[in-house]
Amino acid sequence: MSEELTGRRGIVTGGGGGIGLGVARAMIEAGARVALLDREGDGLQRGVEELGDRAIAVTADVTDPAQVGAAVERVRSELGGLDFVVNCAGVRYEASFLDHDLDMWRKTLDVNVIGSFLCSQAAARVMLEAGGGKIVNIASFAGELALRNRVAYCASKAAVIGLTKATALELAEHGINCNAIAPGVTETPLTAHYFQDEERRAAVVSNIPSGHWAMPPDIAGPIVFLCSAAADYVHGVTLFVDGGWVAGKGY
Ligand SMILES: NC(=O)c1ccc[n+]([C@@H]2O[C@H](COP(=O)([O-])OP(=O)(O)OC[C@H]3O[C@@H](n4cnc5c(N)ncnc54)[C@H](O)[C@@H]3O)[C@@H](O)[C@H]2O)c1
């Protein structure tokens, strides 16, 4: 990976594990300093120890505006500015349409949609003063394709795609780019149970034209691009990084 983010400073939410940790690692390899933002937990501390002195840990709940505001201020002061935010924090519950619990529905929207909005809004206020910055939301192929037993999750990720376009529309004139990445199935703690079941593994792979599911570095590379100067003229797009799953739904 080249050094296209040298000197940049940013936040990766959900950085305590899975895709977020992979993204933080790629950002650091590209020259950035990164704040891993996550809920209280071992993952955050372990992540920072693993990534070394260009990473800091910030504990916050993305659904709480006061915690998000304090976290962004802390990052601005400790890293000396804020050039990008990647909204990776997310939750997903599996339940059938007929049995879906309302609390799970609200939590899904709260973390995946409102949490992304709150972090982007707080970050954008800082970026505005500096004359620009990059926001990357993590949508999902499930924002485009319907998946069984994930009605709230699919709705939340379709909302993230809409949030991305509406954010881009208002922030482009301020030099702030907002885009989204829509990962396909990626091996992380969120999806670990898929890979224990041979039938499910085969079903997943049969849908992926490239023939394999993703690992976090597959998702991180395009995010580095969207946070770099090479993407200065890219606004409001959702880039599917799914091994061709969505494109391959034709015949
Ligand atoms: N893994 C996949 O197959 C896949 C596919 C498409 C999209 N995604 C999306 O990618 C993102 C990362 O997923 P992952 O697979 O790495 O999941 P993960 O469960 O490994 O990581 C999610 C992280 O978000 C954090 N988080 C959850 N709620 C939070 C809150 N309120 N405040 C702060 N942090 C919070 C968790 O602590 C965790 O560290 C999610 O938005 C997910 O929907 C994942």
Ligand as a Chemical Component Dictionary entry (heavy atoms), coordinates in Angstrom:
data_LIG
# 
_chem_comp.id                   LIG 
_chem_comp.type                 NON-POLYMER 
_chem_comp.pdbx_formal_charge   0 
_chem_comp.three_letter_code    LIG 
# 
loop_
_chem_comp_atom.comp_id 
_chem_comp_atom.atom_id 
_chem_comp_atom.alt_atom_id 
_chem_comp_atom.type_symbol 
_chem_comp_atom.charge 
_chem_comp_atom.model_Cartn_x 
_chem_comp_atom.model_Cartn_y 
_chem_comp_atom.model_Cartn_z 
_chem_comp_atom.pdbx_ordinal 
LIG N1  N1  N 0  -19.220 -8.674 8.018  1  
LIG C1  C1  C 0  -19.988 -8.585 6.929  2  
LIG O1  O1  O 0  -20.251 -9.572 6.221  3  
LIG C2  C2  C 0  -20.588 -7.261 6.547  4  
LIG C3  C3  C 0  -21.195 -7.147 5.286  5  
LIG C4  C4  C 0  -21.736 -5.926 4.905  6  
LIG C5  C5  C 0  -21.671 -4.842 5.757  7  
LIG N2  N2  N 1  -21.086 -4.986 6.985  8  
LIG C6  C6  C 0  -21.066 -3.807 7.853  9  
LIG O2  O2  O 0  -19.730 -3.496 8.179  10 
LIG C7  C7  C 0  -19.700 -2.857 9.454  11 
LIG C8  C8  C 0  -18.717 -3.601 10.362 12 
LIG O3  O3  O 0  -19.176 -4.929 10.507 13 
LIG P1  P1  P 0  -18.273 -6.105 11.096 14 
LIG O4  O4  O 0  -18.590 -7.308 10.326 15 
LIG O5  O5  O -1 -16.876 -5.644 11.235 16 
LIG O6  O6  O 0  -18.963 -6.263 12.520 17 
LIG P2  P2  P 0  -18.324 -6.444 13.981 18 
LIG O7  O7  O 0  -19.465 -6.857 14.847 19 
LIG O8  O8  O 0  -17.111 -7.302 13.912 20 
LIG O9  O9  O 0  -17.876 -4.958 14.325 21 
LIG C9  C9  C 0  -18.814 -3.948 14.584 22 
LIG C10 C10 C 0  -18.208 -3.034 15.615 23 
LIG O10 O10 O 0  -19.163 -1.977 15.887 24 
LIG C11 C11 C 0  -19.127 -1.714 17.271 25 
LIG N3  N3  N 0  -20.371 -1.075 17.711 26 
LIG C12 C12 C 0  -21.626 -1.598 17.695 27 
LIG N4  N4  N 0  -22.500 -0.726 18.235 28 
LIG C13 C13 C 0  -21.778 0.378  18.597 29 
LIG C14 C14 C 0  -22.111 1.606  19.218 30 
LIG N5  N5  N 0  -23.383 1.875  19.585 31 
LIG N6  N6  N 0  -21.138 2.511  19.430 32 
LIG C15 C15 C 0  -19.838 2.238  19.085 33 
LIG N7  N7  N 0  -19.465 1.086  18.498 34 
LIG C16 C16 C 0  -20.425 0.163  18.266 35 
LIG C17 C17 C 0  -18.955 -3.112 17.915 36 
LIG O11 O11 O 0  -18.490 -3.012 19.248 37 
LIG C18 C18 C 0  -17.955 -3.762 16.969 38 
LIG O12 O12 O 0  -16.609 -3.558 17.364 39 
LIG C19 C19 C 0  -21.147 -2.896 9.982  40 
LIG O13 O13 O 0  -21.770 -1.669 9.688  41 
LIG C20 C20 C 0  -21.773 -4.011 9.170  42 
LIG O14 O14 O 0  -23.160 -3.853 9.054  43 
LIG C21 C21 C 0  -20.532 -6.165 7.411  44 
# 
loop_
_chem_comp_bond.comp_id 
_chem_comp_bond.atom_id_1 
_chem_comp_bond.atom_id_2 
_chem_comp_bond.value_order 
_chem_comp_bond.pdbx_ordinal 
LIG N1  C1  SING 1  
LIG C1  O1  DOUB 2  
LIG C1  C2  SING 3  
LIG C2  C3  SING 4  
LIG C2  C21 DOUB 5  
LIG C3  C4  DOUB 6  
LIG C4  C5  SING 7  
LIG C5  N2  DOUB 8  
LIG N2  C6  SING 9  
LIG N2  C21 SING 10 
LIG C6  O2  SING 11 
LIG C6  C20 SING 12 
LIG O2  C7  SING 13 
LIG C7  C8  SING 14 
LIG C7  C19 SING 15 
LIG C8  O3  SING 16 
LIG O3  P1  SING 17 
LIG P1  O4  DOUB 18 
LIG P1  O5  SING 19 
LIG P1  O6  SING 20 
LIG O6  P2  SING 21 
LIG P2  O7  DOUB 22 
LIG P2  O8  SING 23 
LIG P2  O9  SING 24 
LIG O9  C9  SING 25 
LIG C9  C10 SING 26 
LIG C10 O10 SING 27 
LIG C10 C18 SING 28 
LIG O10 C11 SING 29 
LIG C11 N3  SING 30 
LIG C11 C17 SING 31 
LIG N3  C12 SING 32 
LIG N3  C16 SING 33 
LIG C12 N4  DOUB 34 
LIG N4  C13 SING 35 
LIG C13 C14 SING 36 
LIG C13 C16 DOUB 37 
LIG C14 N5  SING 38 
LIG C14 N6  DOUB 39 
LIG N6  C15 SING 40 
LIG C15 N7  DOUB 41 
LIG N7  C16 SING 42 
LIG C17 O11 SING 43 
LIG C17 C18 SING 44 
LIG C18 O12 SING 45 
LIG C19 O13 SING 46 
LIG C19 C20 SING 47 
LIG C20 O14 SING 48 
# 
